[in-house]
Amino acid sequence: MTIEFRKQGEVFSFQDNQGNDIERKTEIRFDPLTGESSRLIFDPGLKIQPPDYTEVGKETCGKNCPFCSENLLKLTPLFKREITEQGRISQGSAVVFPNLFPYSKHNGVVIFSDQHYVRLEEFTIEMIKDAFLAAQTFIQRVAALDSKAKHASFNWNYLPLSGGEYSSSSYTSNGFRFTIKLSKNSSRKSTRV
């Protein structure tokens, strides 16, 4: 089966209150596995400025933040030795450790960087790559130990005191179950002659 990313452009024509013609372009993109669509607006008519959390980041960093580099090894829990002898999994500046408040049987938190707060535009390809590779290592180790842990989920929270979260379980999440169902249906349709 070939996965094809599809998009379709549309133009909406109307007039302003002076009678001048206006055209607005939009684009609809279709997910090849689920069939879900999303819409892009190229000119929303206003400049959207993301909030700046720099001050909140400064207020929450330091001695009370378990994710800050000076506390990470002192305040975060350790995986059991069968997952990793070191207690945590590291890749570049990313670190994975157990979630104190797990959502599933196997649950880790991924810290992307030793920076307390990373502005959206400051994330680098290297940071993201390291975080995903560290999570992948955790997924592979869990899979080697628990044959029932077949469904992995990587959720990325953003803002101060957040990190990526990886969980693995023998039960699927609603979104994952929906994606699997639709991809199986899509696969069946593409193999028909």
C-alpha positions, 0 to 999 in steps of 0.5 A: 500500500502506498501512503499518499499525502493529499491536499486540496486548495479552495478559494472563497470569493466575496465582497467587502462592505464597499463592494470590492472583491476579496478572495481567501485561499484555504487548504484542506489536508487529509490524513492517509491513514485515518481520513481525518482532515485539517484546514489551513487558513493562510491569512487569518486577518490578524497576527497571532502572537504566542504567549511568552512564558519566560517569566513563568519559566524563571519563577518555576526553575531552580531548587524546587523543579525536579526537571532542572539539571541540578535536581534531575538526578536527585529528585526523579525516580529510577527505572528498575534494573531490567529496563536500564542499569543506570536507572534512567535512559539518556540520549544527548541532552534528553533523559527518560525516567519513570512517571510518578503518576503513571497513565499505564503499566509502563510510563516514562517522562522525557526531558528534552533538554537541560534548559528549564524552559525552551521557547517554541522557536528554540527547539532544535532538530537535535533536541527533538531527535534525542528525545524521540530516540531516548523514548524509542530505547525505552519502548524497545526495552519494555517490549523486550520484557513485556510481550503484552505491551504492544501499544506505545504512545508519545505525548508531548506537553509543553509549558514550564514543568512539562515534558514528553511522556511515553506510555506503553500498555496492553490496552490501546488509547481511544485515539490509537484504537481509532487510528488502527481501525481506520488504517486496517480499513484503508489497507483492505480497500487498497488491496481489493482488485 
